[in-house]
Amino acid sequence: MPRKRQNFSAEFKFQVALEAAKGQKTVNELASEFGIHPNRVSEWKQALLQDGAQVFASSAMQRGQISGAKEAELYEQIGRLKMELEWLKKKVARNA
């Protein structure tokens, strides 16, 4: 029976890569400590060092996208409320 492929969380990968980047332990020591292959430790470390700036940039961009989506939703709601108000004004003017 084939072995099931392991999936690691982003937090776990970050923790391992950060430990590797610190340089206090060797890649082999970290691999045995966390129970993974040394190549994975090296890959995650390289990814952290190369894309470290992207981690902070993407979170700032996500915040901007979220606020943009929230802003669009609020404008949509304002438009709906204006239409309802106009409809009510017309309804009251007819009945008066």
C-alpha positions in Angstrom: 0.0 0.0 0.0 1.5 3.4 -1.0 2.2 5.9 1.8 -0.1 8.9 2.0 1.4 12.2 1.0 2.0 14.5 4.0 0.4 18.0 3.9 2.0 20.6 6.2 0.3 23.8 7.3 1.7 27.2 6.4 2.5 27.9 10.0 4.5 24.7 10.3 6.4 25.5 7.1 7.1 29.0 8.3 8.3 27.8 11.7 10.7 25.3 10.2 12.0 27.8 7.6 12.5 30.4 10.3 14.5 28.0 12.4 16.6 27.1 9.4 17.2 30.8 8.6 18.4 31.4 12.1 21.2 29.0 11.5 21.4 27.8 15.1 20.9 24.2 14.0 21.9 22.4 10.8 19.4 21.4 8.2 19.8 17.7 9.2 19.2 18.5 12.8 16.0 20.4 12.0 14.8 17.7 9.7 15.2 15.0 12.3 13.6 17.2 15.0 10.5 18.0 12.9 10.4 14.5 11.2 10.7 15.7 7.6 13.2 15.3 4.8 16.2 17.7 4.8 15.5 18.8 1.2 12.1 20.1 2.3 13.8 22.2 5.0 16.2 23.6 2.5 13.3 24.4 0.0 11.2 26.1 2.7 14.2 28.1 3.8 15.0 29.3 0.3 11.3 30.2 -0.3 11.3 32.2 2.9 14.5 34.1 2.0 13.4 34.7 -1.6 9.8 35.6 -1.0 10.0 37.1 2.4 9.1 40.6 1.2 6.1 39.2 -0.7 4.6 37.9 2.6 4.3 41.4 4.0 3.3 42.9 0.6 0.5 40.5 0.0 -1.1 41.1 3.4 -1.1 44.8 2.8 -2.7 44.2 -0.7 -5.3 41.9 0.9 -6.2 44.5 3.3 -6.6 47.0 0.5 -8.8 44.5 -1.5 -10.9 43.8 1.5 -11.5 47.5 2.2 -12.2 48.1 -1.5 -14.8 45.3 -1.5 -16.3 46.6 1.7 -16.5 50.1 0.2 -18.2 48.8 -2.9 -20.7 47.0 -0.8 -21.5 50.1 1.2 -22.0 52.2 -1.9 -24.3 49.5 -3.2 -26.3 49.7 0.0 -26.5 53.5 -0.1 -27.8 53.3 -3.7 -30.5 50.8 -2.6 -31.5 53.0 0.3 -31.8 56.1 -1.9 -34.0 54.2 -4.3 -36.3 53.0 -1.4 -36.4 56.6 -0.1 -37.5 58.0 -3.5 -40.1 55.3 -3.8 -41.5 56.1 -0.4 -41.6 59.8 -1.1 -43.6 59.1 -4.3 -45.9 56.8 -2.4 -46.6 59.3 0.3 -47.1 62.1 -2.2 -49.8 60.1 -4.1 -51.7 59.3 -0.9 -51.6 62.8 0.5 
